[in-house]
Amino acid sequence: MVSNKMNAQKLAYEYIRESMLDGTYKGGMKLVEERLADEIGVSRTPIREAIKRLEQEGLIKNKHIYNPTAQDLIYIYEMRIVLESFAAKRAAKNMTAEKVKELENTIQASRNSLMEGQSKNTYNANQRFHDLIINECQNPIMIERLAQAQTIFYLFSLRLDIYSRPNIIDEHEEIYKAIKSKDEQLAGELIAEHLYKDMNFTLELIGRNGQF
């Protein structure tokens, strides 16, 4: 058993969250405190606290792992389109040369991992691209809302392999160029169009599979 209270809480939270995100714990699965305590090697108290924290993040509802629907997906994308368009305009206006270079690096990392068939690395690189832009909005409430939405988004993104969509990385490159050239209007328009295409492609995948 893990003895330190804070370490036990952190361990339980990270273990459950990672098991959700890597697909070990499936959407809709009920979390049983006793079973999790035995599996992780902690008491039930840190398990209970971890579940409460994950409920606050929107990842657990009524002790069941959140299983987002197609309609949930649409709501998430609609929010992302509005907020990330605003953030992209801010990025074009304020992003430092160092951050612009980091933005460019994520594009090459995405290309490399995609060629190697490493879907999780592709996701991470693409997520970093969006995070760099989002952080430029300099609005902690917006950043928090988007972080929560994107964590929920992660629950289905790898499962559906949305990064198989054609031109997704090329679109990132066009957004990057608009930000680098400080074209605020174009940056906002490009990222909105990019996210609309992501949403429509993902809905098509759900429709083909007959379920989410």
ChimeraX attribute file (.defattr): number of C-alpha atoms within 10 A of each C-alpha:
attribute: neighborCount
match mode: 1-to-1
recipient: residues
	/A:1	10
	/A:2	14
	/A:3	10
	/A:4	9
	/A:5	13
	/A:6	11
	/A:7	13
	/A:8	22
	/A:9	20
	/A:10	14
	/A:11	19
	/A:12	27
	/A:13	21
	/A:14	14
	/A:15	15
	/A:16	20
	/A:17	19
	/A:18	12
	/A:19	13
	/A:20	20
	/A:21	21
	/A:22	14
	/A:23	13
	/A:24	10
	/A:25	16
	/A:26	16
	/A:27	19
	/A:28	14
	/A:29	14
	/A:30	15
	/A:31	18
	/A:32	13
	/A:33	17
	/A:34	13
	/A:35	12
	/A:36	18
	/A:37	18
	/A:38	12
	/A:39	11
	/A:40	16
	/A:41	15
	/A:42	22
	/A:43	20
	/A:44	17
	/A:45	15
	/A:46	21
	/A:47	26
	/A:48	21
	/A:49	16
	/A:50	22
	/A:51	25
	/A:52	18
	/A:53	14
	/A:54	20
	/A:55	17
	/A:56	12
	/A:57	17
	/A:58	15
	/A:59	25
	/A:60	23
	/A:61	17
	/A:62	11
	/A:63	18
	/A:64	17
	/A:65	24
	/A:66	21
	/A:67	17
	/A:68	16
	/A:69	13
	/A:70	15
	/A:71	10
	/A:72	14
	/A:73	17
	/A:74	16
	/A:75	12
	/A:76	18
	/A:77	22
	/A:78	15
	/A:79	15
	/A:80	23
	/A:81	20
	/A:82	14
	/A:83	19
	/A:84	28
	/A:85	26
	/A:86	22
	/A:87	29
	/A:88	33
	/A:89	25
	/A:90	23
	/A:91	30
	/A:92	26
	/A:93	17
	/A:94	15
	/A:95	22
	/A:96	13
	/A:97	10
	/A:98	9
	/A:99	16
	/A:100	18
	/A:101	13
	/A:102	14
	/A:103	27
	/A:104	17
	/A:105	14
	/A:106	23
	/A:107	21
	/A:108	14
	/A:109	15
	/A:110	26
	/A:111	16
	/A:112	15
	/A:113	17
	/A:114	18
	/A:115	10
	/A:116	11
	/A:117	11
	/A:118	12
	/A:119	20
	/A:120	16
	/A:121	16
	/A:122	24
	/A:123	20
	/A:124	15
	/A:125	22
	/A:126	21
	/A:127	15
	/A:128	18
	/A:129	20
	/A:130	19
	/A:131	18
	/A:132	19
	/A:133	27
	/A:134	24
	/A:135	18
	/A:136	22
	/A:137	21
	/A:138	13
	/A:139	11
	/A:140	10
	/A:141	9
	/A:142	17
	/A:143	19
	/A:144	12
	/A:145	14
	/A:146	19
	/A:147	15
	/A:148	15
	/A:149	21
	/A:150	18
	/A:151	16
	/A:152	21
	/A:153	17
	/A:154	15
	/A:155	21
	/A:156	20
	/A:157	18
	/A:158	17
	/A:159	13
	/A:160	15
	/A:161	14
	/A:162	19
	/A:163	21
	/A:164	11
	/A:165	12
	/A:166	10
	/A:167	11
	/A:168	17
	/A:169	20
	/A:170	12
	/A:171	17
	/A:172	22
	/A:173	17
	/A:174	16
	/A:175	24
	/A:176	25
	/A:177	18
	/A:178	22
	/A:179	26
	/A:180	22
	/A:181	13
	/A:182	18
	/A:183	17
	/A:184	21
	/A:185	16
	/A:186	20
	/A:187	28
	/A:188	25
	/A:189	17
	/A:190	19
	/A:191	27
	/A:192	22
	/A:193	14
	/A:194	18
	/A:195	20
	/A:196	17
	/A:197	14
	/A:198	17
	/A:199	20
	/A:200	13
	/A:201	17
	/A:202	23
	/A:203	19
	/A:204	12
	/A:205	16
	/A:206	15
	/A:207	12
	/A:208	10
	/A:209	10
	/A:210	8
	/A:211	9
	/A:212	17
